[in-house]
Structure formats: C-alpha cells, structure tokens
Amino acid sequence: MRLDDEQTERQLLAGQLNMLFRDRRAHAYTRHLMETEARMSREAWEIINTTSVTNAQLQAMINQRVTAALAARDALRSTNGDDSHNSKTGVRRTE
C-alpha cells in the first residue's frame, strides 16, 4: 500500500468511527423516547382502569340512592302528609 492509500483508509475509518458514535447517541435517544412512551402508556392504562372501577362504584352508589329515594317517595304516597295513613274512610286523626 502506498502512503496516500493508507491515509485515505485511515480517513475513511475515522469517518466511520465518528458516524458510529453519532449513531450510538441517536440510538440511545430513540431508546429513551421509546421507554418514556411505554411508561406513559402503562400509566395511562392504569388511570383508565382505576377510573373504570371508580365509575362503576359511583354508579352503584347512585343506584342505591335512587332506590332509597323511590322507596321514600312510595312511603310518602301512603300518608296524608301528617303521618296518618290513607284508609280512604275520610276520617282524620287529630293528634
């Protein structure tokens, strides 16, 4: 090999080495982005799952309260407003 060939070969190798170092940083940054995206996705799914459970529990509580309110309304329908029950006799208690 001649000196020019060796020098050119060394320059090519140096250029390839520099490119590998740049690629290594780019790959590390890409890996970091992918790990961050995966973590955020897992956290988002955890929030969605927690929210679903919370919504189901909230709906159950609402249903219980509605049932209790309807039962109270039905109980009030059978009174005259003064805690005397409707007997349809037209006689009211005075106490």
C-alpha positions in Angstrom: 0.0 0.0 0.0 1.1 3.5 -0.7 1.1 6.3 1.8 -1.9 8.0 0.1 -3.9 4.8 0.3 -3.1 4.3 4.0 -4.0 7.9 4.7 -7.3 7.6 2.8 -8.1 4.3 4.5 -7.4 6.0 7.9 -9.7 8.9 7.0 -12.5 6.5 5.9 -12.1 4.5 9.2 -12.1 7.8 11.2 -15.3 8.9 9.4 -17.0 5.6 10.0 -16.0 5.7 13.7 -17.4 9.2 14.0 -20.6 8.1 12.3 -20.9 5.2 14.8 -20.5 7.5 17.8 -23.2 9.8 16.4 -25.5 6.8 15.7 -24.9 5.4 19.2 -26.2 8.7 20.7 -29.1 8.7 18.3 -30.0 5.1 19.2 -29.7 5.9 22.9 -32.0 8.9 22.5 -34.5 6.7 20.5 -34.4 4.0 23.2 -35.0 6.7 25.8 -38.0 8.0 23.9 -39.5 4.5 23.4 -39.1 3.7 27.1 -40.7 7.0 28.1 -43.6 6.4 25.7 -44.1 2.8 27.1 -44.1 4.1 30.7 -46.6 6.8 29.9 -48.8 4.3 28.1 -48.7 2.0 31.1 -49.6 4.9 33.4 -52.4 6.0 31.2 -53.9 2.4 31.2 -53.6 2.3 35.0 -55.6 5.6 35.2 -58.2 4.3 32.8 -58.6 1.1 34.7 -58.8 3.0 38.1 -61.3 5.4 36.6 -63.5 2.5 35.3 -63.6 1.0 38.8 -64.4 4.4 40.3 -67.2 5.0 37.7 -68.7 1.6 38.5 -68.6 2.2 42.2 -70.1 5.7 41.7 -72.9 4.2 39.5 -73.7 1.6 42.2 -73.9 4.4 44.9 -76.2 6.5 42.6 -78.4 3.4 42.0 -78.6 2.8 45.8 -79.6 6.4 46.4 -82.2 6.4 43.7 -83.7 3.2 45.0 -83.8 4.7 48.5 -85.4 7.9 47.2 -88.0 6.0 45.3 -88.8 3.9 48.4 -89.2 7.0 50.5 -91.4 8.6 47.8 -93.6 5.5 47.8 -93.8 5.5 51.5 -94.9 9.2 51.5 -97.7 8.4 48.9 -99.4 6.2 51.5 -99.6 9.0 54.0 -101.7 12.2 54.1 -98.7 14.4 54.8 -99.3 14.3 58.5 -98.1 10.7 59.1 -101.7 9.4 59.1 -102.1 6.6 56.6 -104.6 6.7 53.9 -107.5 4.5 54.8 -110.0 6.1 52.4 -112.5 6.5 55.2 -112.3 10.3 55.2 -111.6 10.3 59.0 -108.5 12.1 60.1 -106.7 11.8 63.3 -106.3 15.0 65.3 -103.1 14.0 67.0 
